[in-house]
Amino acid sequence: MTSMSRARVARRIATGAAYGGGGIGLAGAAAVGLLLAEVQLARRRVGIGTPRRVPNAQGLYGDALPAAGDPPLRLMMLGDSTAAGQGVHRAGQTPGALLASGLAAVAERPVELGSVAAPGACSDDLDRQVALVLGDPDRVPDICVIMIGANDVTHRMPATRSVRYLSGAVRRLRTAGSEVVVGTCPDLGTIEPVRQPLRWLARRASRQLAAAQTIGVVEQGGRTVSLGDLLGPEFAKNPRELFGPDNYHPSAEGYATAAMAVLPSVCAALGLWPAEEERPDALRREGFLPVARAAAEAASEAGTEVAAAMPSGPRGPWALLKRRRRRRVAEAEPTSPSGV
């Protein structure tokens, strides 16, 4: 499928989400019977060996840094098991801890990490999670990171519904004053136990949803980072290194890779990234594009950020596509947060 075709599909899904449509599927109806048979085979092998307890990474990071009278930055994680960090044994290995440590180092300021992410969550759980986040109007997070979408694909939630829930969550958080960065649906076509043709269908569905998520998020004032290829070529090349014991959830190294992709966008959203890196670099194929085209390109390349740019253009809203350089979150593994 070409970039323009992917853009049209993503825009159709996002438009359906905005106007209440719900009938746009992620896979052809003729493939459903085979898909369900393959899913049952894959499920017998996926999920074995996953630690049931998700490490509690909530707390204060960088508390030794001088706050200069400013309160700690508040970072909140929302989404599914990937946002929660299921699959690792220590709090410091979760994406929330890695992001909090990295953000504290860049901001030179303590970061308070909270999480309402729930293993197994689909996008329809975001209403509940956002209500928890905004329960105290005096403690609205400075930034929220959402990782969601994989369970929507495996549970066959219509993409229009999925995007509608995510867009609504971003709108509520932005209205409350929080910046929002969304790690879009990962590429499920590289989960080791999944065989063809389910592998191809899962990849196609994942990328379609990721592109549609980007359109919905950007139009509500958030920004997205593509996680697709982080569970794609890199995981395929190093499955024993980057997958956890269940061959489904990321390992500590996998979460570190994802955190390195998301951290620059978190810092940029808070105005902490170097100004010279905010300008598009033509040599890196960065620039301003119609939002649907930017979304389609981002879905195919991990670590690509899409953020709102001009209010509108000849073909609708425009966005800035950035291929940010990945930087190490920290040379050493993050220390445990204060009080945890």
BADREN-76095 format. One record per residue (C-alpha): residue number from 1; x, y, z. Coordinates in nm, 2 decimals, always signed. Layout:
<dotors>
+-------+--------+--------+--------+
! lumdo !      x !      y !      z !
+-------+--------+--------+--------+
!   NUM !      X !      Y !      Z !
...
+-------+--------+--------+--------+
</dotors>
This chain:
<dotors>
+-------+--------+--------+--------+
! lumdo !      x !      y !      z !
+-------+--------+--------+--------+
!     1 !  +0.00 !  +0.00 !  +0.00 !
!     2 !  +0.14 !  +0.34 !  -0.10 !
!     3 !  +0.18 !  +0.63 !  +0.14 !
!     4 !  -0.10 !  +0.81 !  -0.03 !
!     5 !  -0.33 !  +0.51 !  +0.00 !
!     6 !  -0.24 !  +0.47 !  +0.37 !
!     7 !  -0.32 !  +0.84 !  +0.42 !
!     8 !  -0.66 !  +0.80 !  +0.26 !
!     9 !  -0.75 !  +0.50 !  +0.48 !
!    10 !  -0.63 !  +0.68 !  +0.79 !
!    11 !  -0.83 !  +0.99 !  +0.71 !
!    12 !  -1.14 !  +0.78 !  +0.64 !
!    13 !  -1.11 !  +0.61 !  +0.98 !
!    14 !  -1.04 !  +0.94 !  +1.16 !
!    15 !  -1.34 !  +1.11 !  +0.99 !
!    16 !  -1.56 !  +0.81 !  +1.09 !
!    17 !  -1.44 !  +0.85 !  +1.45 !
!    18 !  -1.52 !  +1.22 !  +1.45 !
!    19 !  -1.87 !  +1.18 !  +1.30 !
!    20 !  -1.98 !  +0.87 !  +1.48 !
!    21 !  -1.91 !  +0.61 !  +1.22 !
!    22 !  -1.83 !  +0.26 !  +1.34 !
!    23 !  -1.83 !  +0.02 !  +1.05 !
!    24 !  -1.48 !  +0.06 !  +0.91 !
!    25 !  -1.29 !  -0.26 !  +0.98 !
!    26 !  -0.92 !  -0.33 !  +1.00 !
!    27 !  -0.92 !  -0.65 !  +0.80 !
!    28 !  -1.12 !  -0.78 !  +0.51 !
!    29 !  -1.43 !  -0.98 !  +0.61 !
!    30 !  -1.32 !  -1.28 !  +0.40 !
!    31 !  -1.01 !  -1.32 !  +0.62 !
!    32 !  -1.20 !  -1.32 !  +0.95 !
!    33 !  -1.25 !  -1.70 !  +0.98 !
!    34 !  -0.88 !  -1.77 !  +0.91 !
!    35 !  -0.78 !  -1.48 !  +1.14 !
!    36 !  -0.98 !  -1.62 !  +1.43 !
!    37 !  -0.83 !  -1.96 !  +1.39 !
!    38 !  -0.48 !  -1.82 !  +1.38 !
!    39 !  -0.55 !  -1.60 !  +1.69 !
!    40 !  -0.65 !  -1.91 !  +1.89 !
!    41 !  -0.32 !  -2.08 !  +1.80 !
!    42 !  -0.12 !  -1.78 !  +1.88 !
!    43 !  -0.30 !  -1.72 !  +2.21 !
!    44 !  -0.20 !  -2.07 !  +2.33 !
!    45 !  +0.17 !  -1.96 !  +2.31 !
!    46 !  +0.15 !  -1.59 !  +2.39 !
!    47 !  +0.14 !  -1.47 !  +2.75 !
!    48 !  +0.32 !  -1.76 !  +2.91 !
!    49 !  +0.59 !  -1.64 !  +3.15 !
!    50 !  +0.47 !  -1.28 !  +3.20 !
!    51 !  +0.51 !  -1.15 !  +3.55 !
!    52 !  +0.16 !  -1.10 !  +3.68 !
!    53 !  +0.26 !  -0.81 !  +3.91 !
!    54 !  +0.34 !  -0.48 !  +3.74 !
!    55 !  +0.62 !  -0.30 !  +3.92 !
!    56 !  +0.51 !  +0.01 !  +4.10 !
!    57 !  +0.72 !  +0.29 !  +3.95 !
!    58 !  +0.52 !  +0.58 !  +4.09 !
!    59 !  +0.71 !  +0.84 !  +4.29 !
!    60 !  +0.96 !  +1.12 !  +4.27 !
!    61 !  +1.26 !  +1.10 !  +4.03 !
!    62 !  +1.56 !  +1.33 !  +4.04 !
!    63 !  +1.49 !  +1.44 !  +4.39 !
!    64 !  +1.86 !  +1.52 !  +4.44 !
!    65 !  +1.83 !  +1.79 !  +4.17 !
!    66 !  +1.79 !  +2.15 !  +4.28 !
!    67 !  +1.43 !  +2.26 !  +4.22 !
!    68 !  +1.50 !  +2.63 !  +4.24 !
!    69 !  +1.17 !  +2.69 !  +4.41 !
!    70 !  +0.97 !  +2.52 !  +4.14 !
!    71 !  +0.75 !  +2.22 !  +4.22 !
!    72 !  +0.83 !  +1.89 !  +4.05 !
!    73 !  +0.71 !  +1.84 !  +3.70 !
!    74 !  +0.42 !  +1.60 !  +3.69 !
!    75 !  +0.43 !  +1.31 !  +3.44 !
!    76 !  +0.13 !  +1.07 !  +3.41 !
!    77 !  +0.13 !  +0.74 !  +3.22 !
!    78 !  -0.20 !  +0.62 !  +3.07 !
!    79 !  -0.29 !  +0.32 !  +2.85 !
!    80 !  -0.23 !  -0.05 !  +2.85 !
!    81 !  +0.03 !  -0.30 !  +2.97 !
!    82 !  +0.30 !  -0.13 !  +2.76 !
!    83 !  +0.24 !  +0.20 !  +2.94 !
!    84 !  +0.23 !  +0.02 !  +3.28 !
!    85 !  +0.55 !  -0.18 !  +3.21 !
!    86 !  +0.42 !  -0.53 !  +3.23 !
!    87 !  +0.68 !  -0.79 !  +3.15 !
!    88 !  +0.97 !  -0.65 !  +3.36 !
!    89 !  +1.05 !  -0.72 !  +3.73 !
!    90 !  +1.19 !  -0.39 !  +3.85 !
!    91 !  +1.03 !  -0.05 !  +3.87 !
!    92 !  +1.33 !  +0.12 !  +3.71 !
!    93 !  +1.28 !  -0.08 !  +3.40 !
!    94 !  +0.93 !  +0.04 !  +3.32 !
!    95 !  +0.88 !  +0.31 !  +3.05 !
!    96 !  +0.74 !  +0.55 !  +3.31 !
!    97 !  +1.05 !  +0.53 !  +3.53 !
!    98 !  +1.28 !  +0.56 !  +3.23 !
!    99 !  +1.09 !  +0.87 !  +3.10 !
!   100 !  +1.07 !  +1.03 !  +3.44 !
!   101 !  +1.45 !  +0.98 !  +3.49 !
!   102 !  +1.53 !  +1.12 !  +3.15 !
!   103 !  +1.29 !  +1.41 !  +3.18 !
!   104 !  +1.44 !  +1.50 !  +3.52 !
!   105 !  +1.79 !  +1.50 !  +3.37 !
!   106 !  +1.70 !  +1.72 !  +3.08 !
!   107 !  +1.48 !  +1.96 !  +3.29 !
!   108 !  +1.73 !  +1.96 !  +3.58 !
!   109 !  +1.43 !  +1.94 !  +3.80 !
!   110 !  +1.26 !  +1.66 !  +3.99 !
!   111 !  +0.97 !  +1.47 !  +3.82 !
!   112 !  +0.68 !  +1.32 !  +4.00 !
!   113 !  +0.56 !  +1.01 !  +3.82 !
!   114 !  +0.20 !  +0.87 !  +3.84 !
!   115 !  +0.03 !  +0.60 !  +3.64 !
!   116 !  -0.33 !  +0.49 !  +3.58 !
!   117 !  -0.23 !  +0.25 !  +3.29 !
!   118 !  -0.40 !  -0.09 !  +3.31 !
!   119 !  -0.28 !  -0.41 !  +3.16 !
!   120 !  -0.53 !  -0.54 !  +2.91 !
!   121 !  -0.69 !  -0.20 !  +2.86 !
!   122 !  -0.84 !  -0.10 !  +2.53 !
!   123 !  -0.90 !  +0.26 !  +2.42 !
!   124 !  -1.25 !  +0.25 !  +2.57 !
!   125 !  -1.08 !  +0.24 !  +2.92 !
!   126 !  -0.93 !  +0.59 !  +2.86 !
!   127 !  -1.25 !  +0.76 !  +2.98 !
!   128 !  -1.20 !  +0.60 !  +3.32 !
!   129 !  -0.83 !  +0.67 !  +3.33 !
!   130 !  -0.86 !  +1.04 !  +3.23 !
!   131 !  -1.13 !  +1.08 !  +3.50 !
!   132 !  -0.87 !  +0.95 !  +3.76 !
!   133 !  -0.60 !  +1.18 !  +3.62 !
!   134 !  -0.82 !  +1.49 !  +3.63 !
!   135 !  -0.99 !  +1.40 !  +3.97 !
!   136 !  -0.79 !  +1.68 !  +4.15 !
!   137 !  -0.80 !  +2.00 !  +3.94 !
!   138 !  -0.51 !  +2.14 !  +4.15 !
!   139 !  -0.29 !  +1.85 !  +4.04 !
!   140 !  -0.33 !  +1.84 !  +3.66 !
!   141 !  -0.01 !  +1.67 !  +3.51 !
!   142 !  +0.23 !  +1.89 !  +3.32 !
!   143 !  +0.24 !  +1.61 !  +3.06 !
!   144 !  +0.06 !  +1.28 !  +2.99 !
!   145 !  +0.21 !  +0.99 !  +2.79 !
!   146 !  -0.05 !  +0.75 !  +2.65 !
!   147 !  +0.04 !  +0.41 !  +2.50 !
!   148 !  -0.26 !  +0.23 !  +2.36 !
!   149 !  -0.39 !  +0.04 !  +2.06 !
!   150 !  -0.25 !  -0.32 !  +2.06 !
!   151 !  -0.55 !  -0.46 !  +2.25 !
!   152 !  -0.79 !  -0.28 !  +2.02 !
!   153 !  -0.64 !  -0.47 !  +1.73 !
!   154 !  -0.64 !  -0.81 !  +1.91 !
!   155 !  -1.00 !  -0.75 !  +2.04 !
!   156 !  -1.11 !  -0.64 !  +1.69 !
!   157 !  -1.25 !  -0.30 !  +1.82 !
!   158 !  -1.35 !  -0.10 !  +1.52 !
!   159 !  -1.08 !  +0.15 !  +1.44 !
!   160 !  -1.33 !  +0.44 !  +1.43 !
!   161 !  -1.44 !  +0.36 !  +1.79 !
!   162 !  -1.08 !  +0.33 !  +1.90 !
!   163 !  -0.98 !  +0.66 !  +1.76 !
!   164 !  -1.29 !  +0.83 !  +1.90 !
!   165 !  -1.20 !  +0.73 !  +2.25 !
!   166 !  -0.84 !  +0.83 !  +2.21 !
!   167 !  -0.93 !  +1.17 !  +2.06 !
!   168 !  -1.17 !  +1.24 !  +2.34 !
!   169 !  -0.91 !  +1.16 !  +2.60 !
!   170 !  -0.66 !  +1.39 !  +2.44 !
!   171 !  -0.92 !  +1.67 !  +2.41 !
!   172 !  -1.01 !  +1.64 !  +2.78 !
!   173 !  -0.64 !  +1.64 !  +2.89 !
!   174 !  -0.55 !  +1.93 !  +2.67 !
!   175 !  -0.85 !  +2.13 !  +2.78 !
!   176 !  -0.74 !  +2.08 !  +3.14 !
!   177 !  -0.39 !  +2.22 !  +3.05 !
!   178 !  -0.18 !  +1.91 !  +3.02 !
!   179 !  +0.05 !  +1.84 !  +2.73 !
!   180 !  -0.01 !  +1.50 !  +2.56 !
!   181 !  +0.23 !  +1.26 !  +2.38 !
!   182 !  +0.08 !  +0.94 !  +2.24 !
!   183 !  +0.29 !  +0.63 !  +2.15 !
!   184 !  +0.08 !  +0.49 !  +1.87 !
!   185 !  -0.02 !  +0.12 !  +1.82 !
!   186 !  +0.29 !  -0.10 !  +1.79 !
!   187 !  +0.34 !  -0.34 !  +1.50 !
!   188 !  +0.18 !  -0.66 !  +1.61 !
!   189 !  +0.30 !  -0.84 !  +1.30 !
!   190 !  +0.64 !  -0.93 !  +1.47 !
!   191 !  +0.51 !  -1.12 !  +1.77 !
!   192 !  +0.71 !  -1.44 !  +1.75 !
!   193 !  +0.43 !  -1.70 !  +1.80 !
!   194 !  +0.21 !  -1.53 !  +1.54 !
!   195 !  +0.22 !  -1.70 !  +1.20 !
!   196 !  +0.13 !  -1.60 !  +0.85 !
!   197 !  -0.12 !  -1.49 !  +0.72 !
!   198 !  -0.22 !  -1.35 !  +1.06 !
!   199 !  +0.12 !  -1.18 !  +1.09 !
!   200 !  +0.06 !  -0.98 !  +0.77 !
!   201 !  -0.30 !  -0.89 !  +0.87 !
!   202 !  -0.18 !  -0.78 !  +1.22 !
!   203 !  +0.09 !  -0.56 !  +1.07 !
!   204 !  -0.16 !  -0.40 !  +0.83 !
!   205 !  -0.42 !  -0.34 !  +1.10 !
!   206 !  -0.16 !  -0.20 !  +1.34 !
!   207 !  -0.03 !  +0.05 !  +1.09 !
!   208 !  -0.38 !  +0.16 !  +0.98 !
!   209 !  -0.48 !  +0.22 !  +1.34 !
!   210 !  -0.15 !  +0.40 !  +1.42 !
!   211 !  -0.20 !  +0.64 !  +1.13 !
!   212 !  -0.56 !  +0.71 !  +1.23 !
!   213 !  -0.46 !  +0.76 !  +1.59 !
!   214 !  -0.21 !  +1.02 !  +1.48 !
!   215 !  -0.47 !  +1.22 !  +1.29 !
!   216 !  -0.71 !  +1.21 !  +1.58 !
!   217 !  -0.44 !  +1.31 !  +1.84 !
!   218 !  -0.28 !  +1.59 !  +1.64 !
!   219 !  -0.62 !  +1.75 !  +1.56 !
!   220 !  -0.69 !  +1.77 !  +1.93 !
!   221 !  -0.36 !  +1.94 !  +2.00 !
!   222 !  -0.14 !  +1.65 !  +2.11 !
!   223 !  +0.16 !  +1.49 !  +1.94 !
!   224 !  +0.24 !  +1.13 !  +1.85 !
!   225 !  +0.54 !  +0.91 !  +1.83 !
!   226 !  +0.53 !  +0.60 !  +1.61 !
!   227 !  +0.62 !  +0.28 !  +1.81 !
!   228 !  +0.55 !  +0.06 !  +1.51 !
!   229 !  +0.89 !  -0.04 !  +1.40 !
!   230 !  +1.02 !  -0.06 !  +1.76 !
!   231 !  +0.82 !  -0.38 !  +1.77 !
!   232 !  +0.91 !  -0.44 !  +1.40 !
!   233 !  +1.25 !  -0.48 !  +1.24 !
!   234 !  +1.45 !  -0.42 !  +1.56 !
!   235 !  +1.24 !  -0.68 !  +1.75 !
!   236 !  +1.26 !  -0.92 !  +1.46 !
!   237 !  +1.64 !  -0.90 !  +1.44 !
!   238 !  +1.68 !  -0.94 !  +1.82 !
!   239 !  +1.37 !  -1.13 !  +1.95 !
!   240 !  +1.55 !  -1.28 !  +2.24 !
!   241 !  +1.70 !  -0.95 !  +2.35 !
!   242 !  +1.40 !  -0.72 !  +2.29 !
!   243 !  +1.10 !  -0.94 !  +2.38 !
!   244 !  +1.02 !  -1.05 !  +2.73 !
!   245 !  +0.98 !  -1.41 !  +2.86 !
!   246 !  +0.63 !  -1.43 !  +2.70 !
!   247 !  +0.75 !  -1.33 !  +2.35 !
!   248 !  +0.48 !  -1.06 !  +2.36 !
!   249 !  +0.56 !  -0.78 !  +2.61 !
!   250 !  +0.89 !  -0.59 !  +2.57 !
!   251 !  +1.18 !  -0.68 !  +2.79 !
!   252 !  +1.38 !  -0.42 !  +2.98 !
!   253 !  +1.58 !  -0.35 !  +2.67 !
!   254 !  +1.27 !  -0.32 !  +2.46 !
!   255 !  +1.11 !  -0.06 !  +2.70 !
!   256 !  +1.43 !  +0.14 !  +2.70 !
!   257 !  +1.43 !  +0.15 !  +2.32 !
!   258 !  +1.07 !  +0.28 !  +2.33 !
!   259 !  +1.14 !  +0.53 !  +2.60 !
!   260 !  +1.43 !  +0.67 !  +2.40 !
!   261 !  +1.20 !  +0.73 !  +2.11 !
!   262 !  +0.93 !  +0.90 !  +2.32 !
!   263 !  +1.16 !  +1.11 !  +2.55 !
!   264 !  +1.25 !  +1.38 !  +2.29 !
!   265 !  +0.89 !  +1.44 !  +2.21 !
!   266 !  +0.80 !  +1.47 !  +2.58 !
!   267 !  +1.08 !  +1.72 !  +2.63 !
!   268 !  +0.98 !  +1.91 !  +2.31 !
!   269 !  +0.62 !  +1.93 !  +2.43 !
!   270 !  +0.74 !  +2.10 !  +2.75 !
!   271 !  +0.97 !  +2.34 !  +2.56 !
!   272 !  +1.28 !  +2.17 !  +2.69 !
!   273 !  +1.44 !  +2.04 !  +2.37 !
!   274 !  +1.71 !  +2.25 !  +2.19 !
!   275 !  +1.56 !  +2.51 !  +1.97 !
!   276 !  +1.78 !  +2.42 !  +1.67 !
!   277 !  +1.64 !  +2.06 !  +1.68 !
!   278 !  +1.28 !  +2.20 !  +1.65 !
!   279 !  +1.35 !  +2.32 !  +1.30 !
!   280 !  +1.27 !  +2.07 !  +1.02 !
!   281 !  +1.58 !  +1.92 !  +0.86 !
!   282 !  +1.53 !  +1.85 !  +0.49 !
!   283 !  +1.82 !  +1.61 !  +0.49 !
!   284 !  +1.63 !  +1.39 !  +0.73 !
!   285 !  +1.31 !  +1.42 !  +0.52 !
!   286 !  +1.14 !  +1.63 !  +0.79 !
!   287 !  +0.89 !  +1.90 !  +0.71 !
!   288 !  +0.53 !  +2.02 !  +0.69 !
!   289 !  +0.28 !  +1.79 !  +0.54 !
!   290 !  -0.10 !  +1.74 !  +0.53 !
!   291 !  -0.17 !  +1.56 !  +0.86 !
!   292 !  -0.30 !  +1.24 !  +0.70 !
!   293 !  +0.01 !  +1.21 !  +0.49 !
!   294 !  +0.24 !  +1.28 !  +0.78 !
!   295 !  +0.04 !  +1.02 !  +0.98 !
!   296 !  +0.08 !  +0.75 !  +0.71 !
!   297 !  +0.46 !  +0.81 !  +0.69 !
!   298 !  +0.50 !  +0.81 !  +1.06 !
!   299 !  +0.32 !  +0.47 !  +1.10 !
!   300 !  +0.59 !  +0.31 !  +0.88 !
!   301 !  +0.90 !  +0.45 !  +1.07 !
!   302 !  +0.96 !  +0.41 !  +1.44 !
!   303 !  +1.05 !  +0.72 !  +1.65 !
!   304 !  +0.88 !  +0.96 !  +1.40 !
!   305 !  +0.69 !  +1.24 !  +1.57 !
!   306 !  +0.39 !  +1.42 !  +1.43 !
!   307 !  +0.27 !  +1.75 !  +1.58 !
!   308 !  +0.02 !  +2.01 !  +1.48 !
!   309 !  +0.16 !  +2.29 !  +1.27 !
!   310 !  -0.05 !  +2.52 !  +1.06 !
!   311 !  -0.43 !  +2.54 !  +1.13 !
!   312 !  -0.52 !  +2.44 !  +0.78 !
!   313 !  -0.39 !  +2.41 !  +0.42 !
!   314 !  -0.52 !  +2.33 !  +0.07 !
!   315 !  -0.59 !  +1.97 !  +0.18 !
!   316 !  -0.70 !  +2.03 !  +0.54 !
!   317 !  -0.49 !  +2.05 !  +0.86 !
!   318 !  -0.11 !  +2.03 !  +0.84 !
!   319 !  +0.14 !  +1.88 !  +1.07 !
!   320 !  +0.52 !  +1.89 !  +1.13 !
!   321 !  +0.69 !  +1.55 !  +1.08 !
!   322 !  +1.01 !  +1.51 !  +1.28 !
!   323 !  +1.25 !  +1.21 !  +1.27 !
!   324 !  +1.41 !  +1.28 !  +1.60 !
!   325 !  +1.75 !  +1.14 !  +1.68 !
!   326 !  +1.73 !  +0.88 !  +1.96 !
!   327 !  +1.93 !  +0.96 !  +2.26 !
!   328 !  +2.01 !  +0.74 !  +2.56 !
!   329 !  +1.76 !  +0.81 !  +2.84 !
!   330 !  +2.05 !  +0.77 !  +3.09 !
!   331 !  +2.39 !  +0.61 !  +3.10 !
!   332 !  +2.29 !  +0.42 !  +3.42 !
!   333 !  +1.97 !  +0.25 !  +3.51 !
!   334 !  +1.73 !  +0.48 !  +3.69 !
!   335 !  +1.73 !  +0.47 !  +4.06 !
!   336 !  +1.42 !  +0.39 !  +4.25 !
!   337 !  +1.19 !  +0.68 !  +4.31 !
!   338 !  +1.17 !  +0.84 !  +4.66 !
!   339 !  +0.92 !  +0.66 !  +4.88 !
!   340 !  +0.89 !  +0.35 !  +4.66 !
+-------+--------+--------+--------+
</dotors>
